[in-house]
């Protein structure tokens, strides 16, 4: 009951992911990013441990595709899962198990991967990917929000969307952007509003951490 997209910015090397769901607090369970490593989503009867398994493999130098292939080959109950992964070089991979919930589809292209389950329309991931790739000159956050809006406009999922989130990792070890709407009638709109407020503050907070005397 989720649709998501993970991506890498070609200009800055930042990685991020965006997600929405009918379930409460979806970003807390389903999304993870690591600076210099990649971004992943684990959804559809999700197992949060799979996020860290993918990031650990990519941190060891394995590509997103090879990390995902290896995980699918060994993880128990993987047929219930849906996964996307982006590595630091822009490699992408996606997977939908045969027991993933409802209408489940996934798509990937260089630097971006999207997936969804219990979808109202199987074209939702493709619409998200098109929205992301169509705004190559924008910031990663703006592109991620555009992708999430496009997924919702394309039909979203069969139940009303109630939560959403966005994570972005840049050059520092912690996620520079970690925004969540855990329960709301319009979580995508709320998340977009939070991003508008947060975007001009993100870099100053990094500066305060690294150069507090300044």
N, CA, C and O of each residue as an XYZ file, in Angstrom:
856
protein
N       0.833     -1.201      0.000
C       0.000      0.000      0.000
C       0.871      1.256      0.000
O       0.704      2.160      0.818
N       1.805      1.272     -0.952
C       2.861      2.287     -0.912
C       3.354      2.581     -2.316
O       3.374      1.688     -3.163
N       3.759      3.845     -2.582
C       4.509      4.148     -3.797
C       5.701      5.025     -3.430
O       5.607      5.903     -2.573
N       6.827      4.767     -4.100
C       8.078      5.407     -3.700
C       9.005      5.575     -4.889
O       8.809      4.985     -5.952
N      10.027      6.407     -4.674
C      11.065      6.619     -5.682
C      12.367      6.935     -4.967
O      12.386      7.732     -4.028
N      13.453      6.317     -5.404
C      14.801      6.612     -4.907
C      15.637      7.111     -6.069
O      15.462      6.661     -7.202
N      16.548      8.041     -5.797
C      17.279      8.654     -6.902
C      18.587      9.276     -6.432
O      18.811      9.502     -5.243
N      19.443      9.544     -7.420
C      20.708     10.245     -7.213
C      20.728     11.503     -8.080
O      20.291     11.478     -9.231
N      21.234     12.597     -7.524
C      21.384     13.834     -8.281
C      22.662     13.764     -9.107
O      23.745     13.560     -8.559
N      22.544     13.930    -10.412
C      23.700     13.853    -11.301
C      24.691     14.978    -11.058
O      25.889     14.800    -11.280
N      24.211     16.144    -10.603
C      25.075     17.308    -10.432
C      25.842     17.284     -9.113
O      27.018     17.645     -9.076
N      25.190     16.862     -8.034
C      25.786     16.972     -6.706
C      26.219     15.638     -6.103
O      27.030     15.611     -5.177
N      25.688     14.538     -6.618
C      25.967     13.241     -6.033
C      25.109     12.918     -4.827
O      25.251     11.842     -4.247
N      24.212     13.831     -4.429
C      23.297     13.557     -3.318
C      22.356     12.420     -3.692
O      22.025     12.236     -4.863
N      21.932     11.669     -2.699
C      20.974     10.580     -2.915
C      19.769     10.816     -2.018
O      19.887     11.402     -0.942
N      18.610     10.353     -2.472
C      17.411     10.569     -1.682
C      16.286      9.658     -2.098
O      16.367      8.945     -3.099
N      15.230      9.698     -1.306
C      14.053      8.896     -1.604
C      12.823      9.602     -1.065
O      12.889     10.384     -0.116
N      11.696      9.301     -1.703
C      10.416      9.871     -1.300
C       9.391      8.746     -1.329
O       9.494      7.826     -2.140
N       8.400      8.820     -0.442
C       7.468      7.704     -0.290
C       6.130      8.203      0.242
O       6.079      9.209      0.949
N       5.047      7.504     -0.094
C       3.719      7.801      0.436
C       2.942      6.505      0.570
O       3.196      5.536     -0.146
N       1.978      6.496      1.510
C       1.252      5.255      1.792
C      -0.051      5.541      2.520
O      -0.237      6.605      3.110
N      -0.952      4.560      2.462
C      -2.148      4.596      3.296
C      -1.831      4.234      4.737
O      -2.621      4.519      5.637
N      -0.688      3.611      4.963
C      -0.282      3.214      6.310
C       0.343      4.391      7.065
O       0.879      5.316      6.455
N       0.269      4.347      8.364
C       0.829      5.403      9.202
C       2.353      5.347      9.213
O       2.938      4.263      9.228
N       2.990      6.503      9.206
C       4.441      6.644      9.418
C       5.252      5.769      8.477
O       6.176      5.081      8.912
N       4.920      5.787      7.200
C       5.562      4.879      6.245
C       7.070      5.103      6.145
O       7.826      4.141      6.016
N       7.514      6.350      6.204
C       8.941      6.620      6.019
C       9.785      6.037      7.136
O      10.958      5.728      6.926
N       9.206      5.881      8.325
C       9.963      5.343      9.451
C      10.374      3.895      9.222
O      11.396      3.452      9.746
N       9.591      3.155      8.446
C       9.841      1.726      8.241
C      10.474      1.394      6.902
O      11.128      0.359      6.769
N      10.292      2.249      5.912
C      10.511      1.816      4.527
C      11.658      2.491      3.788
O      12.050      2.000      2.729
N      12.213      3.583      4.285
C      13.195      4.356      3.533
C      14.489      4.476      4.330
O      14.466      4.612      5.554
N      15.620      4.424      3.625
C      16.920      4.683      4.259
C      17.874      5.253      3.227
O      17.820      4.888      2.053
N      18.751      6.149      3.665
C      19.771      6.742      2.800
C      21.087      6.776      3.551
O      21.114      6.792      4.782
N      22.179      6.787      2.799
C      23.500      6.917      3.407
C      24.394      7.709      2.457
O      24.528      7.360      1.284
N      24.999      8.765      2.967
C      25.856      9.615      2.144
C      26.994      8.804      1.535
O      27.643      8.017      2.224
N      27.229      8.997      0.250
C      28.299      8.307     -0.438
C      28.030      6.845     -0.713
O      28.901      6.139     -1.222
N      26.829      6.375     -0.381
C      26.493      4.959     -0.544
C      25.265      4.774     -1.429
O      25.348      4.127     -2.473
N      24.123      5.338     -1.021
C      22.930      5.178     -1.834
C      21.657      5.434     -1.066
O      21.675      5.919      0.066
N      20.541      5.095     -1.710
C      19.208      5.246     -1.141
C      18.400      4.006     -1.461
O      18.517      3.445     -2.550
N      17.575      3.574     -0.507
C      16.799      2.345     -0.697
C      15.398      2.517     -0.124
O      15.167      3.331      0.770
N      14.463      1.723     -0.667
C      13.123      1.598     -0.115
C      12.790      0.122     -0.017
O      13.040     -0.643     -0.949
N      12.226     -0.275      1.115
C      11.754     -1.640      1.335
C      10.287     -1.546      1.726
O       9.958     -0.950      2.752
N       9.400     -2.128      0.922
C       7.969     -1.932      1.127
C       7.183     -3.186      0.766
O       7.763     -4.209      0.402
N       5.869     -3.101      0.868
C       4.939     -4.203      0.608
C       5.175     -5.340      1.606
O       6.031     -6.195      1.380
N       4.415     -5.353      2.714
C       4.675     -6.250      3.839
C       6.154     -6.108      4.203
O       6.914     -7.076      4.188
N       6.533     -4.884      4.526
C       7.939     -4.511      4.571
C       8.715     -5.189      5.700
O       8.178     -5.477      6.769
N       9.977     -5.429      5.425
C      10.945     -5.865      6.431
C      12.020     -4.788      6.493
O      12.872     -4.732      5.607
N      12.007     -3.923      7.520
C      12.969     -2.824      7.583
C      14.421     -3.270      7.567
O      15.297     -2.485      7.202
N      14.700     -4.512      7.955
C      16.083     -4.997      7.957
C      16.678     -5.039      6.554
O      17.896     -4.966      6.394
N      15.834     -5.156      5.548
C      16.335     -5.238      4.177
C      16.971     -3.922      3.725
O      17.854     -3.917      2.867
N      16.522     -2.818      4.303
C      17.121     -1.519      3.954
C      18.602     -1.507      4.306
O      19.448     -1.148      3.487
N      18.898     -1.903      5.531
C      20.288     -1.870      5.980
C      21.139     -2.904      5.258
O      22.321     -2.672      5.005
N      20.542     -4.042      4.928
C      21.288     -5.060      4.192
C      21.728     -4.530      2.838
O      22.858     -4.774      2.416
N      20.856     -3.814      2.156
C      21.215     -3.241      0.857
C      22.268     -2.151      1.004
O      23.229     -2.114      0.236
N      22.099     -1.267      1.979
C      23.075     -0.194      2.164
C      24.445     -0.741      2.558
O      25.469     -0.241      2.092
N      24.470     -1.754      3.404
C      25.745     -2.344      3.798
C      26.471     -2.956      2.605
O      27.685     -2.809      2.467
N      25.727     -3.639      1.748
C      26.340     -4.232      0.563
C      26.902     -3.152     -0.354
O      28.015     -3.286     -0.864
N      26.142     -2.087     -0.564
C      26.611     -1.021     -1.440
C      27.774     -0.261     -0.811
O      28.665      0.205     -1.522
N      27.773     -0.132      0.517
C      28.903      0.499      1.199
C      30.182     -0.291      0.994
O      31.275      0.274      1.036
N      30.056     -1.591      0.774
C      31.213     -2.441      0.509
C      31.651     -2.454     -0.939
O      32.549     -3.206     -1.315
N      31.015     -1.615     -1.763
C      31.419     -1.491     -3.153
C      30.574     -2.258     -4.149
O      30.870     -2.243     -5.344
N      29.522     -2.933     -3.685
C      28.649     -3.682     -4.577
C      27.659     -2.722     -5.244
O      27.168     -1.797     -4.596
N      27.367     -2.927     -6.510
C      26.401     -2.074     -7.204
C      24.995     -2.324     -6.678
O      24.728     -3.345     -6.045
N      24.105     -1.385     -6.946
C      22.716     -1.539     -6.527
C      22.111     -2.808     -7.110
O      21.427     -3.554     -6.409
N      22.360     -3.050     -8.376
C      21.777     -4.237     -9.016
C      22.309     -5.525     -8.403
O      21.536     -6.440     -8.121
N      23.620     -5.608     -8.194
C      24.187     -6.821     -7.614
C      23.765     -7.002     -6.160
O      23.532     -8.125     -5.712
N      23.668     -5.894     -5.423
C      23.224     -5.979     -4.029
C      21.800     -6.490     -3.953
O      21.482     -7.329     -3.110
N      20.933     -5.987     -4.835
C      19.539     -6.403     -4.820
C      19.392     -7.855     -5.273
O      18.622     -8.620     -4.693
N      20.126     -8.220     -6.300
C      20.068     -9.601     -6.780
C      20.495    -10.584     -5.699
O      19.856    -11.618     -5.504
N      21.575    -10.260     -4.998
C      22.061    -11.136     -3.936
C      21.057    -11.216     -2.790
O      20.834    -12.294     -2.239
N      20.456    -10.098     -2.428
C      19.496    -10.084     -1.328
C      18.261    -10.907     -1.669
O      17.774    -11.683     -0.846
N      17.757    -10.732     -2.890
C      16.583    -11.497     -3.320
C      16.891    -12.994     -3.297
O      16.007    -13.807     -3.027
N      18.129    -13.352     -3.576
C      18.506    -14.748     -3.610
C      18.598    -15.410     -2.251
O      18.560    -16.638     -2.161
N      18.719    -14.615     -1.176
C      18.942    -15.228      0.141
C      17.924    -14.836      1.204
O      17.802    -15.532      2.213
N      17.193    -13.747      1.009
C      16.301    -13.263      2.065
C      15.070    -14.158      2.201
O      14.456    -14.509      1.193
N      14.697    -14.534      3.423
C      13.472    -15.322      3.596
C      12.228    -14.485      3.287
O      12.211    -13.276      3.517
N      11.206    -15.129      2.774
C       9.924    -14.475      2.509
C      10.035    -13.310      1.530
O       9.196    -12.409      1.543
N      11.053    -13.320      0.689
C      11.280    -12.181     -0.203
C      10.162    -12.021     -1.226
O       9.999    -10.933     -1.777
N       9.398    -13.057     -1.493
C       8.301    -12.956     -2.453
C       7.250    -11.941     -2.013
O       6.492    -11.443     -2.845
N       7.194    -11.625     -0.712
C       6.235    -10.645     -0.198
C       6.746     -9.203     -0.319
O       5.996     -8.253     -0.094
N       8.004     -9.050     -0.669
C       8.648     -7.732     -0.576
C       8.688     -7.000     -1.924
O       8.553     -7.588     -2.997
N       8.879     -5.694     -1.802
C       9.138     -4.838     -2.961
C      10.289     -3.919     -2.584
O      10.279     -3.322     -1.507
N      11.286     -3.798     -3.465
C      12.518     -3.097     -3.128
C      12.976     -2.213     -4.275
O      12.797     -2.565     -5.441
N      13.560     -1.076     -3.955
C      14.286     -0.261     -4.931
C      15.601      0.168     -4.302
O      15.691      0.335     -3.086
N      16.617      0.345     -5.129
C      17.938      0.745     -4.633
C      18.656      1.593     -5.667
O      18.562      1.349     -6.870
N      19.376      2.596     -5.175
C      20.234      3.463     -5.990
C      21.599      3.490     -5.323
O      21.687      3.674     -4.109
N      22.670      3.309     -6.099
C      23.998      3.391     -5.498
C      24.645      4.745     -5.771
O      24.088      5.573     -6.492
N      25.816      4.963     -5.194
C      26.470      6.266     -5.261
C      26.924      6.631     -6.664
O      27.151      7.805     -6.956
N      27.056      5.646     -7.530
C      27.443      5.911     -8.914
C      26.244      6.112     -9.825
O      26.412      6.359    -11.019
N      25.046      6.011     -9.286
C      23.841      6.169    -10.087
C      23.282      4.866    -10.624
O      22.334      4.881    -11.409
N      23.849      3.740    -10.218
C      23.258      2.462    -10.587
C      21.913      2.284     -9.915
O      21.719      2.736     -8.786
N      20.973      1.627    -10.596
C      19.630      1.483    -10.054
C      19.142      0.056    -10.198
O      19.588     -0.681    -11.078
N      18.216     -0.328     -9.319
C      17.631     -1.664     -9.373
C      16.283     -1.636     -8.667
O      16.060     -0.832     -7.762
N      15.383     -2.528     -9.092
C      14.061     -2.623     -8.476
C      13.574     -4.061     -8.530
O      14.002     -4.849     -9.373
N      12.668     -4.387     -7.612
C      12.180     -5.773     -7.503
C      10.784     -5.763     -6.901
O      10.519     -5.049     -5.933
N       9.899     -6.557     -7.477
C       8.573     -6.789     -6.911
C       8.362     -8.291     -6.811
O       8.337     -8.983     -7.829
N       8.210     -8.802     -5.593
C       7.983    -10.227     -5.404
C       6.612    -10.648     -5.898
O       5.698     -9.828     -5.991
N       6.471    -11.923     -6.212
C       5.209    -12.396     -6.770
C       4.063    -12.329     -5.777
O       2.900    -12.413     -6.174
N       4.367    -12.177     -4.484
C       3.331    -12.048     -3.459
C       3.234    -10.617     -2.920
O       2.620    -10.386     -1.878
N       3.837     -9.663     -3.624
C       3.689     -8.257     -3.239
C       2.210     -7.875     -3.308
O       1.445     -8.466     -4.069
N       1.823     -6.898     -2.521
C       0.413     -6.581     -2.337
C      -0.243     -5.994     -3.589
O       0.286     -5.066     -4.202
N      -1.397     -6.545     -3.958
C      -2.242     -5.983     -4.996
C      -1.541     -5.778     -6.322
O      -0.719     -6.593     -6.739
N      -1.876     -4.673     -6.981
C      -1.205     -4.271     -8.219
C       0.164     -3.726     -7.843
O       0.265     -2.655     -7.244
N       1.219     -4.458     -8.190
C       2.575     -4.079     -7.797
C       3.455     -4.001     -9.033
O       3.594     -4.984     -9.761
N       4.048     -2.843     -9.272
C       4.936     -2.659    -10.413
C       6.145     -1.845     -9.998
O       6.117     -1.143     -8.987
N       7.210     -1.943    -10.784
C       8.421     -1.178    -10.513
C       9.105     -0.844    -11.832
O       8.961     -1.569    -12.817
N       9.844      0.248    -11.844
C      10.583      0.688    -13.027
C      11.900      1.285    -12.562
O      11.999      1.788    -11.443
N      12.908      1.230    -13.419
C      14.160      1.909    -13.084
C      14.846      2.397    -14.352
O      14.619      1.878    -15.446
N      15.687      3.404    -14.176
C      16.479      4.018    -15.232
C      17.770      4.477    -14.572
O      17.859      4.451    -13.344
N      18.770      4.895    -15.334
C      20.003      5.359    -14.699
C      19.740      6.450    -13.661
O      19.170      7.495    -13.975
N      20.156      6.198    -12.445
C      20.029      7.190    -11.392
C      18.691      7.264    -10.708
O      18.509      8.121     -9.843
N      17.729      6.402    -11.051
C      16.401      6.521    -10.440
C      15.663      5.192    -10.530
O      15.803      4.458    -11.509
N      14.869      4.888     -9.495
C      14.033      3.693     -9.491
C      12.765      4.005     -8.706
O      12.808      4.725     -7.708
N      11.638      3.463     -9.158
C      10.354      3.711     -8.512
C       9.568      2.413     -8.437
O       9.743      1.519     -9.265
N       8.696      2.320     -7.432
C       7.885      1.118     -7.262
C       6.620      1.469     -6.493
O       6.557      2.479     -5.793
N       5.608      0.606     -6.641
C       4.386      0.781     -5.882
C       3.613     -0.512     -5.799
O       3.745     -1.387     -6.656
N       2.803     -0.630     -4.758
C       1.953     -1.799     -4.582
C       0.568     -1.363     -4.118
O       0.392     -0.247     -3.628
N      -0.405     -2.241     -4.273
C      -1.804     -1.896     -4.057
C      -2.152     -0.609     -4.806
O      -2.847      0.263     -4.285
N      -1.660     -0.512     -6.022
C      -1.827      0.697     -6.817
C      -3.218      0.771     -7.441
O      -3.814     -0.245     -7.796
N      -3.718      2.002     -7.565
C      -4.956      2.221     -8.296
C      -4.724      2.142     -9.798
O      -5.664      1.912    -10.558
N      -3.485      2.332    -10.231
C      -3.127      2.274    -11.648
C      -1.689      1.769    -11.745
O      -0.815      2.280    -11.045
N      -1.425      0.781    -12.596
C      -0.058      0.245    -12.687
C       0.943      1.234    -13.254
O       2.147      0.988    -13.180
N       0.486      2.345    -13.817
C       1.390      3.338    -14.376
C       1.943      4.325    -13.377
O       2.690      5.228    -13.756
N       1.595      4.177    -12.100
C       2.057      5.138    -11.089
C       3.584      5.230    -11.020
O       4.108      6.342    -11.076
N       4.333      4.113    -10.900
C       5.796      4.245    -10.845
C       6.389      4.904    -12.091
O       7.317      5.706    -11.984
N       5.866      4.577    -13.259
C       6.375      5.189    -14.492
C       6.105      6.691    -14.508
O       6.934      7.465    -14.986
N       4.953      7.105    -13.989
C       4.642      8.540    -13.922
C       5.593      9.251    -12.971
O       6.009     10.378    -13.242
N       5.941      8.610    -11.865
C       6.890      9.196    -10.930
C       8.264      9.340    -11.568
O       8.910     10.382    -11.448
N       8.703      8.291    -12.244
C      10.018      8.334    -12.889
C      10.068      9.424    -13.952
O      11.063     10.141    -14.061
N       9.005      9.550    -14.731
C       8.968     10.579    -15.782
C       9.018     11.976    -15.180
O       9.692     12.857    -15.713
N       8.314     12.186    -14.078
C       8.324     13.500    -13.438
C       9.701     13.831    -12.898
O      10.142     14.978    -12.976
N      10.383     12.839    -12.353
C      11.725     13.069    -11.822
C      12.715     13.382    -12.935
O      13.444     14.372    -12.859
N      12.747     12.553    -13.962
C      13.722     12.733    -15.037
C      13.439     13.980    -15.871
O      14.343     14.510    -16.517
N      12.199     14.448    -15.862
C      11.843     15.621    -16.655
C      12.262     16.936    -16.046
O      12.051     17.990    -16.647
N      12.866     16.898    -14.840
C      13.253     18.142    -14.167
C      14.724     18.083    -13.763
O      15.080     18.342    -12.614
N      15.564     17.740    -14.726
C      16.983     17.491    -14.441
C      17.708     18.702    -13.879
O      18.706     18.533    -13.180
N      17.251     19.907    -14.153
C      17.946     21.090    -13.669
C      17.567     21.515    -12.272
O      18.191     22.419    -11.715
N      16.560     20.887    -11.688
C      16.080     21.290    -10.366
C      16.875     20.591     -9.257
O      17.646     19.668     -9.517
N      16.675     21.045     -8.033
C      17.313     20.395     -6.887
C      16.735     19.000     -6.701
O      15.631     18.711     -7.163
N      17.477     18.145     -6.028
C      17.012     16.781     -5.802
C      15.691     16.777     -5.036
O      14.776     16.029     -5.382
N      15.587     17.597     -4.012
C      14.351     17.643     -3.240
C      13.156     18.058     -4.070
O      12.085     17.461     -3.957
N      13.325     19.083     -4.911
C      12.233     19.523     -5.778
C      11.803     18.399     -6.723
O      10.613     18.210     -6.979
N      12.773     17.667     -7.230
C      12.466     16.570     -8.155
C      11.756     15.427     -7.439
O      10.844     14.816     -7.997
N      12.166     15.137     -6.217
C      11.506     14.091     -5.454
C      10.060     14.455     -5.132
O       9.168     13.614     -5.247
N       9.828     15.683     -4.736
C       8.461     16.124     -4.469
C       7.626     16.076     -5.743
O       6.469     15.659     -5.704
N       8.191     16.495     -6.862
C       7.463     16.431     -8.131
C       7.099     14.992     -8.474
O       6.005     14.729     -8.974
N       8.001     14.069     -8.212
C       7.734     12.658     -8.486
C       6.597     12.145     -7.609
O       5.724     11.424     -8.093
N       6.595     12.504     -6.330
C       5.544     12.038     -5.431
C       4.191     12.607     -5.843
O       3.188     11.894     -5.834
N       4.162     13.874     -6.200
C       2.925     14.485     -6.673
C       2.429     13.787     -7.942
O       1.229     13.568     -8.106
N       3.350     13.445     -8.828
C       2.972     12.785    -10.067
C       2.395     11.399     -9.801
O       1.441     10.983    -10.457
N       2.973     10.687     -8.841
C       2.443      9.383     -8.485
C       1.029      9.469     -7.950
O       0.182      8.641     -8.284
N       0.769     10.466     -7.121
C      -0.571     10.664     -6.584
C      -1.543     11.045     -7.696
O      -2.665     10.541     -7.743
N      -1.114     11.933     -8.587
C      -1.973     12.371     -9.685
C      -2.277     11.241    -10.655
O      -3.329     11.235    -11.295
N      -1.363     10.289    -10.767
C      -1.566      9.155    -11.670
C      -2.497      8.100    -11.083
O      -2.817      7.115    -11.749
N      -2.928      8.297     -9.858
C      -3.861      7.367     -9.246
C      -3.490      6.961     -7.838
O      -4.354      6.598     -7.040
N      -2.184      7.021     -7.526
C      -1.756      6.620     -6.191
C      -2.129      5.176     -5.905
O      -2.022      4.309     -6.773
N      -2.559      4.935     -4.701
C      -2.956      3.570     -4.336
C      -4.466      3.492     -4.141
O      -5.165      4.504     -4.190
N      -4.955      2.276     -3.919
C      -6.397      2.073     -3.883
C      -7.036      2.680     -2.641
O      -8.224      3.002     -2.666
N      -6.288      2.846     -1.562
C      -6.799      3.468     -0.335
C      -6.286      4.893     -0.220
O      -5.254      5.216     -0.809
N      -6.971      5.754      0.518
C      -6.500      7.131      0.679
C      -5.097      7.172      1.292
O      -4.799      6.451      2.244
N      -4.256      8.018      0.735
C      -2.884      8.169      1.232
C      -2.911      8.960      2.534
O      -3.558     10.003      2.618
N      -2.204      8.459      3.554
C      -2.241      9.092      4.876
C      -0.877      9.524      5.399
O      -0.815     10.347      6.312
N       0.214      9.001      4.854
C       1.537      9.400      5.348
C       2.501      9.523      4.186
O       2.292      8.946      3.118
N       3.565     10.288      4.412
C       4.575     10.515      3.367
C       5.878     10.932      4.026
O       5.891     11.365      5.178
N       6.970     10.798      3.291
C       8.257     11.206      3.829
C       9.296     11.377      2.744
O       9.145     10.878      1.629
N      10.365     12.098      3.092
C      11.472     12.321      2.171
C      12.776     12.338      2.957
O      12.876     12.976      4.005
N      13.774     11.626      2.437
C      15.117     11.594      3.012
C      16.131     11.961      1.938
O      16.027     11.496      0.803
N      17.114     12.791      2.286
C      18.195     13.151      1.371
C      19.506     13.132      2.133
O      19.609     13.696      3.222
N      20.512     12.477      1.554
C      21.872     12.483      2.107
C      22.797     13.165      1.119
O      22.728     12.917     -0.085
N      23.659     14.021      1.629
C      24.586     14.750      0.768
C      26.015     14.311      1.089
O      26.330     13.127      0.963
N      26.885     15.234      1.500
C      28.282     14.867      1.748
C      28.590     14.602      3.212
O      29.612     13.990      3.519
N      27.733     15.047      4.120
C      27.960     14.806      5.549
C      27.344     13.460      5.950
O      26.475     12.955      5.239
N      27.769     12.874      7.062
C      27.338     11.513      7.388
C      25.855     11.357      7.700
O      25.321     10.255      7.568
N      25.172     12.428      8.109
C      23.770     12.308      8.488
C      22.860     12.777      7.337
O      23.303     13.537      6.475
N      21.610     12.336      7.319
C      20.678     12.858      6.311
C      20.463     14.350      6.520
O      20.051     14.777      7.598
N      20.738     15.131      5.503
C      20.545     16.583      5.596
C      19.062     16.927      5.627
O      18.655     17.892      6.274
N      18.264     16.143      4.933
C      16.812     16.325      4.923
C      16.152     15.042      5.393
O      16.409     13.967      4.852
N      15.309     15.156      6.391
C      14.554     14.020      6.924
C      13.188     14.559      7.343
O      12.990     14.958      8.491
N      12.255     14.563      6.398
C      10.935     15.144      6.609
C       9.879     14.053      6.566
O       9.917     13.177      5.702
N       8.928     14.107      7.506
C       7.879     13.104      7.578
C       6.533     13.728      7.919
O       6.443     14.660      8.718
N       5.504     13.199      7.302
C       4.123     13.471      7.690
C       3.538     12.103      8.033
O       3.254     11.307      7.137
N       3.360     11.829      9.313
C       3.027     10.478      9.746
C       1.537     10.146      9.645
O       1.176      8.972      9.556
N       0.661     11.170      9.657
C      -0.773     10.914      9.501
C      -1.483     12.218      9.168
O      -1.469     13.160      9.960
N      -2.104     12.267      7.992
C      -2.782     13.487      7.559
C      -3.677     13.134      6.380
O      -3.431     12.161      5.667
N      -4.729     13.947      6.181
C      -5.603     13.723      5.032
C      -4.935     14.094      3.714
O      -5.339     13.607      2.658
N      -3.909     14.959      3.764
C      -3.166     15.360      2.562
C      -1.673     15.323      2.868
O      -1.032     16.373      2.904
N      -1.111     14.148      3.087
C       0.296     14.082      3.479
C       1.254     14.542      2.391
O       2.303     15.107      2.699
N       0.920     14.315      1.135
C       1.813     14.747      0.058
C       1.865     16.272      0.001
O       2.941     16.851     -0.146
N       0.726     16.913      0.114
C       0.702     18.373      0.150
C       1.426     18.929      1.358
O       2.142     19.926      1.259
N       1.242     18.284      2.500
C       1.931     18.711      3.715
C       3.442     18.545      3.585
O       4.207     19.409      4.013
N       3.865     17.431      2.992
C       5.297     17.201      2.807
C       5.895     18.242      1.875
O       6.993     18.742      2.123
N       5.184     18.572      0.810
C       5.659     19.609     -0.109
C       5.811     20.944      0.619
O       6.763     21.683      0.374
N       4.877     21.247      1.508
C       4.976     22.479      2.280
C       6.151     22.473      3.234
O       6.831     23.487      3.390
N       6.396     21.343      3.874
C       7.554     21.231      4.757
C       8.859     21.413      3.988
O       9.790     22.055      4.474
N       8.919     20.845      2.785
C      10.122     20.991      1.974
C      10.359     22.452      1.610
O      11.499     22.915      1.632
N       9.314     23.174      1.281
C       9.446     24.595      0.961
C      10.021     25.364      2.145
O      10.849     26.257      1.964
N       9.587     25.020      3.352
C      10.102     25.678      4.547
C      11.528     25.249      4.879
O      12.352     26.063      5.295
N      11.806     23.964      4.690
C      13.094     23.421      5.104
C      14.222     23.730      4.122
O      15.360     23.929      4.546
N      13.940     23.774      2.853
C      15.002     23.879      1.834
C      15.982     25.019      2.105
O      17.188     24.779      2.038
N      15.543     26.244      2.409
C      16.523     27.306      2.664
C      17.256     27.171      3.996
O      18.254     27.857      4.216
N      16.785     26.304      4.886
C      17.421     26.133      6.187
C      18.412     24.971      6.218
O      19.235     24.889      7.130
N      18.345     24.079      5.245
C      19.137     22.853      5.296
C      20.634     23.132      5.376
O      21.313     22.608      6.260
N      21.145     23.932      4.484
C      22.577     24.203      4.455
C      23.056     24.952      5.698
O      24.118     24.617      6.224
N      22.321     25.952      6.189
C      22.760     26.601      7.434
C      22.886     25.640      8.616
O      23.773     25.809      9.453
N      22.010     24.633      8.696
C      22.124     23.682      9.800
C      23.351     22.792      9.653
O      23.947     22.392     10.653
N      23.732     22.482      8.428
C      24.984     21.764      8.212
C      26.162     22.625      8.671
O      27.085     22.132      9.319
N      26.123     23.908      8.329
C      27.177     24.828      8.734
C      27.304     24.940     10.234
O      28.415     25.023     10.759
N      26.180     24.944     10.936
C      26.224     25.031     12.399
C      26.877     23.792     13.006
O      27.563     23.877     14.025
N      26.658     22.651     12.377
C      27.276     21.428     12.888
C      28.780     21.408     12.663
O      29.542     21.016     13.547
N      29.207     21.836     11.465
C      30.616     21.734     11.087
C      31.440     22.930     11.542
O      32.630     22.798     11.828
N      30.797     24.112     11.609
C      31.539     25.351     11.928
C      30.759     26.161     12.956
O      30.314     27.264     12.638
N      30.576     25.659     14.173
C      29.723     26.335     15.130
C      30.195     27.731     15.504
O      29.373     28.585     15.835
N      31.485     27.980     15.460
C      31.982     29.312     15.799
C      31.629     30.333     14.744
O      31.642     31.533     15.021
N      31.318     29.896     13.560
C      30.995     30.826     12.469
C      29.539     31.220     12.425
O      29.134     31.995     11.558
